[in-house]
Every structure is written in structure tokens, then in C-alpha cells.
């Protein structure tokens, strides 16, 4: 951020469950920031490992970090993550802040990460949700993602406070999609959402594989595409695109199978009809843009097309 530029105050909430392998990397990243948060609440969501003990060891050194302990429970779920986030948010009700961040406990990033993102909020008053691209072992969202730059990955989402209140916070959907619902709802309500490629965070656990293998995770993403209201034509294109990525062909087949299985079972959709229609309009706009380029026989950078 430029010297003399106004800095927005921000707070962070981290729901953490069994993150003893990675939570220290996240803590070291946050405490090394050039612009520190006013408060950071880490919610130990019933961990059965040393997550709570590791966080506790940092509390005396950094009094702006708070640990909230929740009772043990058997399963990790996305609805549980929302409950844990809300438990942390409650402890911030007497805090004065302009930006609130949802931060996973298994990521790391550079020292000016939040300074950069806060600068984007200052530059654009209509920016409601901001984040960055991310990397995993053998994967980069800036080149491999099918979402585009308007989607902000759930590993680190910063919300302008007014935007977060406008969308009503996170929807506690047990099957997932909580980050997507929040970001898409923000756009539907007129806020800008942006994943910036100037910075990135590293995600140590592959997406969706916390308690299942890669193919099972891909299948569940297909299911999620259905219950979040994805258009069938868009899903067909997404399946074809996924076939070009490792594991070749198989990944696309499994993704499509997940969507079809959800369609056959008519899984209940946790999104409103208004949000589903908005989502499908966005998908069709992107798909038409892709086809226009295909018909002109030009080389496609899929990420760039989807980010428009």
C-alpha cells in the first residue's frame, strides 16, 4: 500500500479443526504481516489433536489473538465450519472494524498479503469481497481454475463489513459451497468480488480432501455443481475441460457422474431461485464468450475468458 494511504481496520476469524500439521504456518504468516489485524479469533472446532495447544502457545506473545474452544464432535462439515466462524464472530461484536476475513488454518502467504488486499478495498469503494489466487502441490488457481477472477477462494476471503452484513453472512449448508454462496450473493446484490493474481496463498491440504480421496472429492464437486444451481450446458463444458487435467479423462467422468447422481436424486438446493437464475445467467455469458473465441479459431486462455 502506498505510504500515507488510509488503512482500513480488519479482523480475522479462523475455524480450525485438527490442523496441528499446518496451523503454525498460518500463525507465522499472520503475525509477520506488515499490517496486523486488530483482532484474530481462532476457533478450535473440537479438534482431537494438538491444534488448541499450538494456538495457546502464541497467546501471551500476541495478545490480539484469541482462542475459542468448542466441544469435540465426530465429523468435519461445512455447516460446522460456519457455526465455528459465527462463534468467533460473536466475540468481535464489541470491536470496531471495516473488513472481516475468513481465514483457513492450513495456508501461508507473504508479509504484505493483507496490506495489498486492504489497499484494493481503499481503491474501490464498490469492492465487497477480495482474495487472491492460490497454489497447492501441482496446482495453481491462476492457471488451472475454472471459476475466474470474480470468484474468491474460501481459503482466505476478506469482506467489507457492510457487504458481509448485506448478504447475511455465511449460509450453513452441510454439503458445502458456503464460500461460493457468499461471494455470488454479494455480486447479485451489486458488490464487486475479485480474486487478485498479484499475490497468492499456499494451501497445504488439497481442496476437498480433508477426509476423502481426490476422486471422491471430484465427485462431490460435481454434486455441488448441481445443488448450487449450475446450468447443464455449463457443466458439460466443465466436464470436457476437466478431462484435459490430471487424472486425464477420469477426472471429468467422475465430475460429470457427481452432477448426474445429484440430478437423479434431486438433491435439495440450498440456494434461492433468484440466486440460481443469477448464477446461470453469469455462466451463459461466460460460455458465449468462450464460444465466440472458439469460432474465431483463436487460442484460448480459459482463465482469462472466465474472468471477464
C-alpha positions as CSV (number, residue, x, y, z in Angstrom):
1,X,0.0,0.0,0.0
2,X,1.3,3.5,-0.8
3,X,2.8,5.5,2.1
4,X,0.2,7.8,3.6
5,X,-2.8,5.8,2.1
6,X,-5.6,5.3,4.6
7,X,-5.6,1.8,6.0
8,X,-8.8,0.0,6.8
9,X,-9.1,-1.8,10.1
10,X,-9.6,-5.5,9.8
11,X,-10.3,-8.6,11.9
12,X,-9.8,-12.3,11.1
13,X,-11.7,-15.4,12.1
14,X,-10.2,-18.9,11.6
15,X,-12.3,-22.0,12.2
16,X,-9.7,-24.8,12.8
17,X,-10.3,-28.5,13.2
18,X,-7.3,-30.9,13.5
19,X,-4.9,-28.5,11.9
20,X,-1.8,-29.4,14.0
21,X,0.3,-30.0,10.9
22,X,-0.4,-26.6,9.4
23,X,-1.8,-24.1,11.9
24,X,1.7,-22.9,12.9
25,X,2.4,-21.9,9.3
26,X,-0.8,-19.8,9.3
27,X,0.0,-18.2,12.6
28,X,3.6,-17.3,11.5
29,X,2.2,-15.8,8.3
30,X,-0.4,-13.6,10.1
31,X,2.0,-12.4,12.8
32,X,4.6,-11.4,10.2
33,X,2.2,-9.1,8.3
34,X,3.3,-5.5,7.6
35,X,-0.3,-4.5,8.5
36,X,-1.6,-6.5,11.5
37,X,-5.3,-7.2,12.2
38,X,-7.0,-5.5,15.1
39,X,-8.1,-8.9,16.4
40,X,-7.8,-12.5,15.3
41,X,-10.1,-15.1,16.7
42,X,-9.0,-18.8,16.2
43,X,-11.9,-21.2,16.9
44,X,-10.7,-24.7,17.8
45,X,-13.6,-26.6,16.5
46,X,-13.5,-29.7,18.6
47,X,-10.0,-30.8,17.5
48,X,-8.7,-34.2,18.7
49,X,-5.1,-33.3,18.0
50,X,-2.8,-30.5,19.3
51,X,-4.4,-27.6,17.4
52,X,-5.6,-25.9,20.6
53,X,-2.2,-26.4,22.4
54,X,-0.3,-24.9,19.5
55,X,-2.5,-21.8,19.3
56,X,-2.3,-21.4,23.1
57,X,1.5,-21.2,22.9
58,X,1.2,-18.0,20.9
59,X,-1.4,-16.2,23.0
60,X,0.9,-14.5,25.5
61,X,3.2,-13.2,22.7
62,X,0.3,-11.8,20.7
63,X,-2.5,-10.5,22.9
64,X,-4.6,-9.6,19.9
65,X,-5.1,-13.3,19.2
66,X,-8.0,-15.0,20.9
67,X,-8.7,-18.8,21.2
68,X,-12.2,-20.0,21.4
69,X,-12.7,-23.7,22.3
70,X,-15.7,-25.6,21.0
71,X,-16.6,-29.1,22.3
72,X,-15.4,-32.2,20.4
73,X,-17.7,-33.7,17.7
74,X,-17.4,-36.6,15.4
75,X,-17.4,-35.2,11.9
76,X,-16.0,-32.3,9.9
77,X,-18.7,-30.5,8.0
78,X,-19.2,-27.2,6.1
79,X,-22.1,-26.3,8.3
80,X,-19.9,-26.9,11.3
81,X,-17.3,-24.5,9.8
82,X,-20.0,-21.8,9.6
83,X,-21.0,-22.4,13.2
84,X,-17.4,-22.2,14.3
85,X,-16.9,-19.0,12.2
86,X,-20.0,-17.4,13.8
87,X,-18.8,-18.4,17.3
88,X,-15.6,-16.5,16.6
89,X,-17.5,-13.5,15.1
90,X,-19.6,-13.2,18.2
91,X,-16.5,-12.4,20.2
92,X,-15.9,-9.5,17.9
93,X,-19.2,-7.8,18.4
94,X,-17.6,-5.0,20.5
95,X,-14.8,-4.5,18.1
96,X,-14.6,-1.6,15.6
97,X,-13.6,-2.9,12.1
98,X,-14.2,-2.2,8.4
99,X,-13.1,-5.5,6.9
100,X,-13.6,-9.1,8.2
101,X,-11.7,-12.0,6.9
102,X,-12.4,-15.7,7.0
103,X,-9.0,-17.5,7.1
104,X,-8.4,-21.2,6.9
105,X,-5.9,-22.8,9.3
106,X,-3.8,-24.6,6.6
107,X,-2.5,-21.8,4.5
108,X,0.5,-19.4,4.3
109,X,1.3,-16.2,2.5
110,X,3.8,-13.3,2.2
111,X,4.2,-10.5,4.7
112,X,2.4,-7.8,2.7
113,X,-0.5,-10.0,1.8
114,X,-3.2,-8.2,3.8
115,X,-1.7,-4.8,3.2
116,X,-2.2,-5.5,-0.5
117,X,-5.8,-6.6,-0.2
118,X,-6.8,-3.8,2.1
119,X,-5.4,-1.4,-0.5
120,X,-7.8,-2.8,-3.0
121,X,-10.7,-2.0,-0.8
122,X,-9.4,1.5,-0.4
123,X,-9.1,2.0,-4.2
124,X,-12.6,0.7,-5.0
125,X,-15.5,1.5,-2.6
126,X,-17.7,-1.0,-4.5
127,X,-15.4,-3.9,-3.8
128,X,-17.3,-6.2,-1.4
129,X,-15.2,-9.4,-1.3
130,X,-11.5,-9.7,-2.1
131,X,-8.9,-12.5,-2.1
132,X,-6.1,-13.9,-4.2
133,X,-5.2,-16.8,-6.4
134,X,-3.8,-19.8,-4.5
135,X,-1.4,-22.7,-5.1
136,X,-1.3,-26.3,-4.0
137,X,1.1,-29.1,-4.7
138,X,0.8,-29.4,-8.5
139,X,-2.0,-26.9,-8.9
140,X,-2.4,-23.2,-9.3
141,X,-5.8,-21.5,-9.4
142,X,-4.4,-18.7,-11.7
143,X,-3.9,-21.3,-14.5
144,X,-6.0,-24.3,-13.6
145,X,-9.2,-22.9,-12.1
146,X,-12.5,-22.9,-13.9
147,X,-14.0,-20.2,-11.7
148,X,-12.5,-17.0,-13.0
149,X,-11.4,-13.9,-11.2
150,X,-14.8,-12.9,-9.8
151,X,-14.7,-15.9,-7.5
152,X,-12.8,-15.6,-4.2
153,X,-11.5,-18.9,-2.9
154,X,-12.7,-19.9,0.5
155,X,-9.2,-20.3,2.0
156,X,-9.0,-16.6,2.5
157,X,-12.0,-14.3,1.9
158,X,-12.0,-10.7,3.0
159,X,-15.4,-9.0,3.2
160,X,-16.1,-5.3,3.5
161,X,-18.2,-5.3,6.7
162,X,-21.2,-3.6,5.0
163,X,-21.1,-6.3,2.3
164,X,-20.9,-9.2,4.8
165,X,-23.9,-7.8,6.7
166,X,-25.8,-7.1,3.4
167,X,-25.5,-10.8,2.4
168,X,-26.5,-12.0,5.8
169,X,-23.2,-13.8,6.4
170,X,-22.4,-17.4,5.6
171,X,-25.1,-20.0,4.8
172,X,-24.6,-23.1,7.0
173,X,-25.0,-25.7,4.2
174,X,-23.8,-29.0,5.4
175,X,-22.8,-30.2,1.9
176,X,-20.6,-27.3,1.2
177,X,-20.5,-24.3,-1.2
178,X,-20.6,-21.8,1.7
179,X,-17.8,-19.6,0.2
180,X,-19.4,-19.7,-3.3
181,X,-22.8,-18.8,-2.0
182,X,-21.4,-15.8,-0.1
183,X,-19.4,-14.4,-3.0
184,X,-22.1,-15.0,-5.6
185,X,-24.8,-13.4,-3.4
186,X,-22.5,-10.4,-3.0
187,X,-22.4,-10.0,-6.8
188,X,-26.1,-10.5,-7.0
189,X,-26.6,-7.6,-4.6
190,X,-24.4,-5.3,-6.6
191,X,-21.0,-5.7,-4.9
192,X,-17.8,-6.3,-6.9
193,X,-15.9,-9.5,-6.0
194,X,-12.3,-10.1,-7.1
195,X,-9.5,-12.7,-6.8
196,X,-6.3,-10.8,-7.5
197,X,-3.4,-12.5,-9.2
198,X,-0.7,-10.1,-7.9
199,X,-0.5,-12.2,-4.7
200,X,-1.3,-15.8,-3.7
201,X,-1.6,-18.0,-0.7
202,X,-0.3,-21.6,-0.5
203,X,-2.9,-24.2,0.6
204,X,-1.2,-27.2,2.2
205,X,-4.2,-29.6,2.0
206,X,-5.7,-30.2,-1.4
207,X,-9.2,-28.8,-1.8
208,X,-11.9,-31.1,-0.5
209,X,-9.6,-33.9,0.6
210,X,-9.6,-33.3,4.3
211,X,-11.4,-36.6,5.0
212,X,-11.6,-38.2,1.5
213,X,-9.5,-39.0,-1.5
214,X,-9.1,-36.9,-4.7
215,X,-11.6,-38.8,-6.9
216,X,-14.2,-38.8,-4.1
217,X,-13.6,-35.0,-3.8
218,X,-14.1,-34.5,-7.5
219,X,-17.3,-36.5,-7.4
220,X,-18.6,-34.3,-4.6
221,X,-17.7,-31.2,-6.7
222,X,-19.9,-32.5,-9.4
223,X,-22.7,-32.9,-6.8
224,X,-22.1,-29.4,-5.6
225,X,-22.3,-28.0,-9.2
226,X,-25.8,-29.4,-9.3
227,X,-27.1,-28.3,-5.9
228,X,-25.7,-24.8,-6.3
229,X,-27.8,-24.5,-9.4
230,X,-25.2,-24.9,-12.2
231,X,-26.5,-24.9,-15.8
232,X,-26.3,-28.3,-17.5
233,X,-24.6,-26.8,-20.6
234,X,-22.0,-25.2,-18.4
235,X,-21.4,-28.4,-16.6
236,X,-20.9,-30.3,-19.9
237,X,-18.2,-27.8,-20.8
238,X,-16.7,-28.0,-17.4
239,X,-16.5,-31.8,-17.6
240,X,-14.8,-31.6,-21.0
241,X,-12.3,-29.1,-19.6
242,X,-11.7,-31.3,-16.6
243,X,-10.8,-34.2,-18.8
244,X,-7.8,-32.3,-20.0
245,X,-6.4,-32.2,-16.5
246,X,-4.8,-34.9,-14.4
247,X,-6.0,-37.6,-14.0
248,X,-6.8,-37.3,-17.7
249,X,-10.4,-38.2,-18.8
250,X,-11.2,-39.9,-15.5
251,X,-11.4,-36.7,-13.6
252,X,-14.0,-35.3,-16.0
253,X,-16.0,-38.5,-16.0
254,X,-16.1,-38.5,-12.2
255,X,-17.1,-34.9,-12.1
256,X,-20.0,-35.5,-14.5
257,X,-21.1,-38.6,-12.6
258,X,-21.4,-36.5,-9.5
259,X,-23.6,-33.9,-11.2
260,X,-25.8,-36.7,-12.8
261,X,-26.1,-38.5,-9.5
262,X,-27.2,-35.4,-7.7
263,X,-29.7,-34.7,-10.6
264,X,-31.2,-38.2,-10.4
265,X,-31.5,-37.9,-6.6
266,X,-32.9,-34.4,-6.9
267,X,-30.7,-33.2,-4.0
268,X,-32.2,-30.2,-2.2
269,X,-30.7,-27.0,-3.4
270,X,-29.7,-24.6,-0.6
271,X,-29.8,-21.6,-2.9
272,X,-32.8,-19.4,-3.7
273,X,-34.3,-19.4,-7.2
274,X,-33.1,-15.8,-7.5
275,X,-29.5,-16.8,-6.8
276,X,-29.7,-19.8,-9.1
277,X,-31.0,-17.7,-12.0
278,X,-28.3,-15.1,-11.4
279,X,-25.7,-17.8,-11.4
280,X,-26.9,-19.4,-14.6
281,X,-27.0,-16.0,-16.4
282,X,-23.4,-15.5,-15.4
283,X,-22.4,-18.9,-16.7
284,X,-24.2,-18.4,-20.0
285,X,-22.5,-15.0,-20.5
286,X,-19.1,-16.7,-20.0
287,X,-19.9,-19.7,-22.2
288,X,-21.0,-17.4,-25.1
289,X,-17.7,-15.5,-24.7
290,X,-15.8,-18.8,-24.9
291,X,-17.7,-20.0,-28.0
292,X,-17.1,-16.6,-29.8
293,X,-13.4,-17.1,-29.4
294,X,-13.5,-20.7,-30.4
295,X,-15.4,-19.9,-33.5
296,X,-12.8,-17.3,-34.4
297,X,-10.2,-20.1,-34.1
298,X,-8.1,-18.2,-31.6
299,X,-6.1,-19.7,-28.9
300,X,-7.9,-19.7,-25.6
301,X,-6.6,-18.8,-22.2
302,X,-9.5,-20.2,-20.3
303,X,-8.9,-18.4,-17.1
304,X,-8.8,-15.0,-18.8
305,X,-12.0,-15.7,-20.6
306,X,-13.8,-16.8,-17.5
307,X,-12.6,-13.8,-15.6
308,X,-14.3,-11.3,-17.8
